[in-house]
Amino acid sequence: MMKWFRRLVGTLLFLCALLVAGYLCRAPLLRAAAAAWIVNEPLSKADVIVVLGGGLENRPFEAARLFQLSLAPKILLMKPRLTPATELGLTPSEADLTRSVLLKMGIPDQAIFVTSDMVTNSFDESIALRNWARTNGVKSVIVPTDIFHTRRVCWLFGKELKRTGIRVQIEAVPVHQYTAGDWWRHEEGIIAFQNEVLKYAYYRVKY
């Protein structure tokens, strides 16, 4: 009985030591987790820069910056399904808002394109991009997106586009609320990382 009790106490002390060590070393561990998750590839010239749905505060701005660096001559926008308010003409569509940002950033209107396929999620976006790229003879694309979104986009778009010979380059775009070095200190960062891990697992199973 005493021997069993000593083993139990020893095990509990070991687990407590692990928890304490994990807590004390949480910053470098969590930074390393973010670094391992984020995909950020060196960019070379492409045929088009793709602005995915959402991320209005950062994705169009980065697309404009890359365009102005002459990394691609075109910017492609997604065409999300319209909300009831947008259908009634009460609010602009996301594509219209994104176009407005790009125009304000000095992008010529003739350089901005929109997919013909409507989308509701990242999988739809990968198919819409694949169809548009085939129709327009595109061989390489740049996809700038939020830091934690990059892992899912890299896998999904690579799977759907690379089989057609289209090269996909993923760029991690910083967000305003948190960074890869302090994401766990911000509610937005914790939610974003948690959601993307779950969505990545879901997409790997479903698609």
Secondary structure as GFF3:
##gff-version 3
##sequence-region A 1 207
A	DSSP	alpha_helix	2	24	.	.	.	ID=ss1
A	DSSP	alpha_helix	26	37	.	.	.	ID=ss2
A	DSSP	beta_strand	48	51	.	.	.	ID=ss3
A	DSSP	alpha_helix	59	68	.	.	.	ID=ss4
A	DSSP	beta_strand	75	80	.	.	.	ID=ss5
A	DSSP	alpha_helix	84	87	.	.	.	ID=ss6
A	DSSP	alpha_helix	94	104	.	.	.	ID=ss7
A	DSSP	three_ten_helix	109	111	.	.	.	ID=ss8
A	DSSP	beta_strand	112	119	.	.	.	ID=ss9
A	DSSP	alpha_helix	122	135	.	.	.	ID=ss10
A	DSSP	beta_strand	140	146	.	.	.	ID=ss11
A	DSSP	three_ten_helix	147	149	.	.	.	ID=ss12
A	DSSP	alpha_helix	150	161	.	.	.	ID=ss13
A	DSSP	three_ten_helix	162	164	.	.	.	ID=ss14
A	DSSP	beta_strand	167	173	.	.	.	ID=ss15
A	DSSP	three_ten_helix	183	185	.	.	.	ID=ss16
A	DSSP	alpha_helix	187	206	.	.	.	ID=ss17
###
